[in-house]
Amino acid sequence: EFVERDVDAKGAADKARVAAEAAAAEAA
């Protein structure tokens, strides 16, 4: 259970990082 939750959290963090990078690229 803890492992699955950790994976979900990492996946959400990765998506947020990718979205932030995309926004920064568009703003550049």
PyMOL commands that set and color helices and strands:
alter all, ss='L'
color gray80, all
select helices_A, chain A and resi 2-27
alter helices_A, ss='H'
color red, helices_A
deselect
rebuild
show_as cartoon
